[in-house]
Amino acid sequence: MAITMTELARRLNLSQSTVSLVLNNRDKGRVRPELAERVRQEAAATGFRLNRAASDLRRRCSNTIGVALAYSDNFYRAELVTTLHAEIVRRGYRPLFAFFSSDMEQQSATKLLLDNNLDAIITLEPQWLPDLLDLPVVSLFHSDPRFDAVVQDAEAGLRLSLECLRELGHRRIGWYGYDESDDRSRLLPQLAREYGMELPETFSVCSEAIYELVDDPAFFDPLRRASRAGLPTALLCHNDTIAVTLMRRLHECGLRIPDDLSLIGHDDIGLCGRLVPTLASVGYGSREELARKLVDRVLNRLAHPELPRSVEVLPPQLIRRESVGAPRH
């Protein structure tokens, strides 16, 4: 017969409320760490399992954190899904994921989450959430004035890339990214001028259909037809997923990296160090660190709903690899 929480508390000579705090992961700041560890060890040794459904019903919460993300065909998001799932579970909560690839699917994904009894939400697209929402929300990479957020310093990331390229002698660059609703697509022309770099229109692509475009070999005919002097000497990409596709397309055009074109991605996915050549990329810390920051912010908002809104800006780091070199033309 399974041991009860009352029996577990009696074994440890502790109050049931103390044991409950620990087993419901609400012991931080309330129970001494060494005592909490003793409770967990005894629970594991006796095979105790918390009746989460009954506990949730008594506390009138679901112990569930909803997560809304775009489909994980993007390498970075695939890594993030894995680490977020692990971190939410580690903190004693259940994750409920909803994925989308279009505006209509975003609305459906948001509704799916809101139709469940959630304790909090982490979302990539906070604009689909209603104004009157009595739930802690943390927005990922999109700053919504209603909610806490964790965002990237997009301008600082671009500056690191441009400083690296200018230092190596590059003066003519290209860009493959989203439309100007994206911060980097909007900022790059101005920053390129500031760094004394040319951004030829032919090789500066800003489109919400960027994934479809780079998948089409015919899209790269301008690169095939351009004279050596007319080519950019470096390309920047919205993310590493696009950069990986570009590596293939450049090879098909007979262009070598970095001899003919240097290439810098964004997100620093695990694949970057396994490619040939290895891919230089702008990163903002590991996916594990990001997952911890997001869940920490959610749990802090749950514990302290009265606090003012907070936004954490992640600083970038450029990881230089073999795909970047001095221009040769």
N, C-alpha and C positions, 0 to 999 in steps of 0.2 A: 504494500500500500504506500502511495506517495506521501512524503512528509509535508506537513502544512507549515505555513509561515509562523503560526503560533508555536509549533513544536521547534522550529528552527530557532526562534527567538529564545525559547526556554533553554535549548542546548547551549546557546552562546551567553546566556544570562544577560540578555539585552531586552529593551522594550520592543514591542512589535512595531511601533512607529519608526524606530531607528532602522530596523531591518527592512521595513517597507521603503523608506527613503533610499536606501542603498540599492535594493533590487529593482526599483523604478527609475534608477539613474538620476535621482534628485538629491544626492548626498553632498554635492559640491558646496563647500562653505557651511555645511550643516553637521557633517559627521567627519571626525578625524580620519585622514587618509588611511592610516594603519588599521583603524577599526573597520572601515569600509572594506578593506582588502580581506580582513579576517572573515567578514560576513560572506563575501563572494566565494572565498575558498571553501568555507563550510557548506555553502549552498551547492557548490560543484561536487564536493565529496559525498554529500548525501543524496545527490540526484534531484534536488529540488528544482521544480520548473514553475515559474510564475504564471498564473492564469491571467494572461494579458487581457483577454476579453472582459472578464469580470472586473479586473482592475480599472480598465478604461471606462466601463459602465459606471462604476462608483465615482470616478473622477470626472465623468462627463466629458471625456476627451477620447480621441481615437488613437493617440500615440503614433500618428501617421503624418509624414511630411510629403506633400505633393511636389513633383518636379516636372515642369513643362520645358521641353527642349526640342529644337529642330532635329529631324531624323539624323541618325549617327553615321550617315555615309561620309560625313566629314571626319577625318582621322582624329582630330582634336576632340570633337564631341564624343566620339566613341570611347576615347580614353577617360574623358570626364564622367561619362555615365558609370563606368566601372568603379572609379574612385568615389563618386558620390554615393553609390549604392553601399559600398563597403563602409564609408564613414557614417552614414545615417544608421545603418544596422549596428555599428560599433557603439554608437551613442544611445542605443536602446530604443530606437524608433523604427517604424516600418516605412520604407520608401514606396511611393506610388508614382510611377512614371507615365507621362502622356507625351506623345511625340507628334510632330506636325511637319509639313513641307510647304504649305501654302496658307494664305490668309484665312481661307475658309476652314482649313484643318486646325489652324491656331485657335480659332474661336471654339471649334468642337473639342479640342484638347483642353482648353480652359474650362469649358462647361463640364467635361468629364471629371476634372479635378474638383470643381466646386459642388458637384452633385454628391461627393463623398464627404464624410465627416472628417475634415482635416484639422490638424493642429497648426500648420503653417505651410507656406508655399515658397519654393525657389523657382524662378522663371526667367527665361531668356527674353520673353516678350510681355512685359508688364502692362502694356497699353490695352490688352484685352481684358484686364481685370476690372470689375465694377468699382465705382468710386466709394460706395458704402460697403466696405468689406471688413468685417471684424476678425481678421486673421493677420498674424505676422507675415510679411512678404519680404523676401530679399530678391532684388533684381540683379541678374548676372549680365555684366557688360553693357547694360542700358540704364541710364540714370533717369528714373521716374521720380518727380518731386514728392510723390505720395509715400514712397517706400524706401527702406534701406537698400543699399546697393554696393556691389563690388565691381569696379570698372577698371579697364586698362588705360594707361596713359598713352593714347594713340599718337599724339604729337611727339612725345619723347621717343617712342619707338621708331618713328620715321626719321627723326633727327639722328639717332644712332646709326641707322642704315646709310643716310646721306653723308654723315661725317666719315664713316668707314670708306665709302666709295670715293669721296673727294680726296681723302688722304692717299688712296691708291692711284689717283690720277684720272678718275672717270669724270666726264663732263656731259655725257649724252646718255640719258637713261630712259627706260620704258616702264610702264605700270600695267598690271593686269589685276583689276579689282572690281568691286561692286560700284553701283551708281553713286551719285553725290549725296545720297542719304547717309552714306558711310563716312565717318570722320576723316579717314585717311585719304579717300578719293577726293574729298573736298579740300583738304589741307595741302596735298602734295604739290599742286602747281605753284602755290605761293612759296612753299618751302624750297622747291627746286630753284626758283629765282633767287631766293635768299642765299642758297649755297652755290650760286653761279653755274647751275646746270640747265641743260636744254632738255625739254620733255616733248619730243616730237609727237604730234597728234596721231600719226599713223601707228605709233607703238604705245599709245596711252589709251587703254581700253577701260572704260567705266560702264559696267552693265549689270543689271540684276540677273541677267542670264549668263553670267561669266562662266559657270560650270559647263553649260551646253556649248558655248563658243569654243572653249579650249579643247573640248572633246572632238571638234570637227577639224580634221587635218587641213581642209581648204581655207580655214580661217587664218592660217599662217603663211599664205601665199605672199603677202608683203615682205615677210622675212626672207623667203626664198628668192624673191625678185630684187631685193635691195642690194646695191653695191656695198662692198666692204666699208667704204667711207660713209655710206648712208645708214648703216646699222647703228643702233644704240650699242654701247659697250657693256651695259648692265641692265638687268630687269629686276624690278621689285614685284612681289606677289602679295595679294590680300591674305593668303594663308598657305600653309605647306601642302595642302591637298592640291591646290592650283599649281604650285611650284613643281610638284612631282609629275603632274601631267605635262607641264611645260618642258621638263627635262626630256621626256619622250618625244615631244613635238620638235624640239630643237635638234635632237639627234636625227629625226626624219628629214629635217631641212639641211643636214650636213654641217651643222654648227656644233662646235665643241664648247663644253663648260670646264674651266673658265677661260680657255684660250681665246674663243671668239666672243663669248658673252659671260659675264658674271651673273650670278643668280642668288637672290636673298628671299627667303620665305618668311612666314610669320606663324608663331605658336610653338615652335620647337617641339614637334611631336617626336616620339621615340624612333620613328623610321629615319629621321634626318641623319643619324650617325651610321646607318646601315646601307645607305645608297652609294652609288659610284657615279660621280664623286659625292662625298658627303655634303649635305646641304646646310649652308649658313642660314640662320633663322633668328628672329626676334622672339624671345620668350618672356614669360612673366611669372616664373616659378613653376614648380612641379604641379601636376594635376592633384596629387595628394595634398599639397599645401593649400591649393584653391578649394578643394572639397572641405578641408578643415575650417577655412575662413568662412565659407558659406554656412556650414552647419553651426559654427560658433555664433555667427550673427543671428541666425534663426533662433537658437536656444536663448541667447541673450535677450532678444526681443520678447520671447515667451515669458522669461523671468522678470523682465523690466519693461512692461508696455508703456510706462510713463516717460521713458527717455526720449529725447529729441531724435529726429531722423539722423542717420549716420551714413556716410559714403566712404568706402575705402578705395583708394586709387593704387593700383598695383604698378610698381616701377618696372620698366623693361630692362632686358639685358640682351645684347647682341652676341650670339654664339657664332664666332667665325669658324668656318670649315672650308673644305677644299673647293666649294663652288664659287669662291670669291678670290679674285686675283687682280693684278694690274692689267690695264687695257693694253692690247697689242696692235691696235690699229687706230 
